[in-house]
Amino acid sequence: MPNAQYVLPFDGVKYDINHNQLDEIIKNENINSSFDTFRDDDITIKKHDKGSVNNQSIILPIYIKRFIEAVFIVDIDISNIDRYVANYNDEMMTHYEVEKNNGLLTQKIEIPYTKDNNKFIYIGLSFFGVLICALKIYIVIECIYQIFNRVFLFFYQRIMYDSMTHCLRRNVFDMKYKTLNSRSVILFDIDHFKFINDNFGHAVGDKVIIAMGKMLQQQAKKHHLYFRWGGEEFLVLLPKTNKQALLSYAETLRAAVEEMPLLKDRKVTISLGVSEQKQQEHIHQTIYRADMALYQAKQLGRNKSHYL
């Protein structure tokens, strides 16, 4: 009865260097560089293709004098190993058995014609190894997600929001909100803004613009949308509201601006146009009426709101 040498020539399986002859076989040039086959007297070890096992399996039968005497299979699905051994037993009328170990995804394979100490070998994955691998994969995925999320938010903020006021951009209204129904509109701009720019400088003018954005955020209510409509012009889009409540909210905005100490020896004020969307009316028609109301508020002396 010959002594069988055995080898596991594929990545992913650790072997005991004291009992594995792979290095010696390679040194003696008994194995080719592709690890497909090697010979040592009566023993041939080669890769085995069998249709009953799917392509996730790595199968390495050991043939001794042209008869299979052992098989190594690394497989995610343990049932493939059992099926392979059962099919082989049916075909060759043998009685090989696979003994399962308590380790995760591990099979105990008996190597025939070896000493008792080397008779069994376990191949597969330990629970700790799987846990470490899963943790590494999670960390990589989490890092990719965080990078993608930061990049997405970076560009989303710049596409959707005005950089000075952090209000929504006007083009966002045209993209997402132009088909809205049952809405109320407040349109306002800063009184004498050109005078502020010309006499106090553009830096102060920018400061006033930024203050409008902060004021709108402070006065924000649920379901209200705020847009920077033009240079010094802002639009507030609200749910359908009755005239009295709408004018009351417009007055709240006007008073909040008037109380802000933005300029030395001079108050900053705003004029507001207020309107409600009529039944079957396009929202742009409502905004047009709010613009007309804003014009009338300016004609009436500014620093006030007007409903139309």
GIUR-V305400 format. One record per pair of residues at least 6 apart in sequence whose ideal C-beta (glycine too) atoms are under 8 Angstrom apart, sorted by the first residue. I is the first residue (numbers start at 0). J is the second residue. D is the distance in whole Angstrom. If there is no record, write none. Layout:
i,j,d
I,J,D
I,J,D
//
This chain:
i,j,d
0,112,6
1,40,7
1,41,5
1,42,7
1,63,7
1,64,8
1,112,7
2,112,6
2,113,8
3,42,6
3,61,7
3,63,6
3,68,7
3,69,8
3,110,7
3,111,6
3,112,4
3,113,6
4,20,5
4,24,7
4,39,6
4,42,6
5,19,7
5,20,7
5,44,7
5,61,6
5,69,7
5,110,6
5,113,8
5,120,8
6,14,8
6,19,6
6,20,6
6,21,5
6,24,6
6,30,8
6,37,7
6,44,6
7,14,5
7,19,7
7,21,7
7,59,7
7,71,6
7,122,8
8,21,7
8,30,7
8,34,4
8,37,8
8,44,8
8,59,7
9,34,7
9,57,6
9,59,7
9,73,7
11,57,8
11,73,6
12,71,8
12,73,6
12,122,5
14,21,7
14,120,8
15,120,8
16,22,7
18,117,5
21,30,8
24,30,5
24,37,6
24,39,7
29,37,5
29,38,6
29,39,6
30,36,8
30,37,3
31,37,7
34,46,8
35,45,6
35,46,6
36,43,7
36,44,7
36,45,4
36,46,8
37,43,8
37,44,6
37,45,8
41,63,6
41,64,5
42,61,7
42,62,7
42,63,6
43,62,5
43,65,8
44,59,7
44,60,8
44,61,5
44,62,7
45,59,8
45,60,8
45,62,7
46,58,7
46,59,6
47,58,5
47,59,7
47,60,4
47,70,8
48,58,8
49,58,7
49,83,7
49,86,8
51,82,6
51,83,7
51,86,5
52,58,6
52,72,8
52,74,8
52,79,5
52,82,7
52,83,5
53,76,8
53,79,7
55,74,6
55,75,6
55,76,7
55,79,8
56,72,6
56,73,7
56,74,4
56,79,5
56,80,8
56,83,8
57,71,8
57,72,7
57,73,4
57,74,7
58,70,7
58,71,7
58,72,5
58,83,7
59,70,7
59,71,4
59,72,8
60,67,5
60,69,7
60,70,5
60,71,8
61,67,7
61,68,6
61,69,4
61,70,7
61,71,8
61,110,8
62,68,7
63,111,8
63,112,7
66,91,8
67,87,7
67,91,7
68,111,5
68,112,7
69,108,6
69,109,7
69,110,5
69,111,6
70,83,7
70,84,7
70,87,7
70,95,8
70,108,7
71,108,6
71,122,6
72,79,7
72,80,5
72,83,6
72,106,7
72,122,8
73,122,6
73,123,7
74,80,6
75,104,7
77,99,7
77,104,7
77,106,7
80,97,6
80,106,6
81,97,6
84,95,6
84,96,7
84,97,5
87,93,7
87,95,7
88,94,6
88,95,6
95,109,8
96,109,8
97,106,6
97,107,7
97,108,7
98,106,8
98,107,4
98,109,7
98,119,8
99,105,8
99,106,7
99,107,7
100,106,7
100,107,5
100,121,6
100,123,8
102,121,7
102,123,6
102,124,8
102,125,6
102,126,7
103,123,7
103,124,6
103,125,7
103,126,4
103,129,6
104,123,5
104,124,4
104,129,7
105,121,5
105,122,7
105,123,3
105,124,7
105,125,7
106,121,7
106,122,6
106,123,6
107,119,6
107,120,8
107,121,5
108,119,7
108,120,6
108,121,8
108,122,6
109,118,6
109,119,6
110,117,7
110,118,6
110,119,7
110,120,6
158,168,8
158,171,8
159,167,6
159,168,7
159,171,6
160,166,7
160,167,6
160,168,7
161,167,7
161,168,6
161,212,7
161,227,4
163,205,7
163,208,6
163,209,6
163,212,7
163,227,8
164,208,6
164,209,6
164,211,6
164,212,3
164,213,8
164,215,8
164,227,5
164,233,8
165,212,5
165,216,7
166,212,5
166,215,6
166,225,5
166,226,6
166,227,4
166,233,7
167,224,6
167,225,6
167,226,5
167,227,7
168,226,7
168,227,7
169,226,6
169,227,7
169,228,6
169,229,7
169,234,8
171,226,7
172,226,6
172,234,8
172,236,8
176,224,7
176,236,7
176,282,7
177,282,6
177,283,7
178,282,7
179,236,7
179,276,8
179,282,5
180,276,7
180,282,8
181,238,7
181,239,4
181,276,6
182,236,6
182,237,7
182,238,7
182,239,6
182,275,8
182,276,5
182,282,6
182,285,7
183,236,8
183,237,4
183,238,7
183,239,6
183,240,5
183,245,5
183,273,8
183,274,7
183,275,5
183,276,7
183,285,8
184,234,7
184,235,7
184,236,6
184,237,7
184,273,7
184,274,5
184,275,8
184,276,7
184,282,8
184,285,5
184,286,6
184,288,8
184,289,4
185,234,7
185,235,4
185,237,7
185,245,7
185,248,7
185,249,5
185,252,7
185,271,6
185,272,7
185,273,5
185,289,7
185,304,8
186,228,7
186,232,7
186,233,8
186,234,5
186,235,8
186,271,7
186,272,5
186,273,8
186,274,8
186,286,7
186,289,4
186,290,6
186,292,8
186,293,5
187,232,7
187,233,6
187,235,8
187,249,8
187,252,7
187,253,8
187,269,5
187,270,6
187,271,4
187,272,7
187,293,7
187,304,8
188,229,7
188,231,5
188,232,4
188,233,7
188,269,7
188,270,7
188,293,7
189,195,7
189,207,6
189,208,8
189,211,7
189,231,4
189,267,7
189,268,8
189,269,6
190,267,8
190,268,5
190,269,6
190,270,6
190,297,8
190,301,4
190,302,6
191,301,8
192,204,7
192,207,7
192,230,8
192,231,4
195,203,6
195,204,5
195,207,6
195,262,7
195,267,7
196,203,8
196,204,4
199,262,6
203,261,8
203,262,7
206,261,7
207,231,8
207,261,5
207,262,8
207,267,6
208,230,8
208,231,6
210,256,8
210,259,6
210,261,6
210,267,8
211,231,8
211,233,6
211,256,7
211,269,8
212,225,8
212,227,7
214,252,7
214,255,5
214,256,6
214,259,7
215,225,5
215,233,7
215,235,7
215,252,8
216,225,8
217,255,7
218,251,6
218,252,6
218,255,6
219,225,7
220,237,8
222,237,7
222,238,5
223,235,6
223,236,7
223,237,6
224,235,7
224,236,4
224,237,8
225,233,7
225,234,8
225,235,6
225,236,8
226,233,7
226,234,4
226,235,8
226,236,7
227,233,6
228,234,4
234,286,7
234,289,8
235,252,8
237,245,7
237,248,7
239,275,7
239,276,7
240,248,7
240,275,7
242,275,7
242,306,6
245,273,5
245,275,7
245,306,7
246,273,6
246,304,6
246,306,6
249,271,5
249,273,5
249,304,4
250,304,6
252,269,7
252,271,7
253,268,7
253,269,6
253,271,6
253,302,7
253,303,7
253,304,6
256,267,6
256,268,6
256,269,5
257,266,6
257,267,8
257,268,6
257,302,7
259,267,6
261,267,5
268,301,6
268,302,4
269,302,7
270,293,6
270,296,4
270,297,5
270,301,5
270,302,6
270,303,6
270,304,7
270,305,8
271,292,8
271,293,7
271,296,6
271,303,7
271,304,4
271,305,7
272,288,8
272,289,4
272,290,6
272,291,7
272,292,3
272,293,3
272,294,7
272,295,7
272,296,6
272,304,7
272,305,6
272,307,7
273,289,6
273,292,6
273,304,6
273,305,7
273,306,5
273,307,7
274,285,5
274,286,8
274,288,4
274,289,4
274,292,6
274,306,7
274,307,6
275,285,7
276,282,6
276,284,8
276,285,4
277,284,8
277,285,7
288,307,5
289,307,7
291,307,6
292,305,5
292,306,6
292,307,4
293,305,7
295,305,5
295,307,7
296,303,5
296,304,6
296,305,4
299,305,7
//
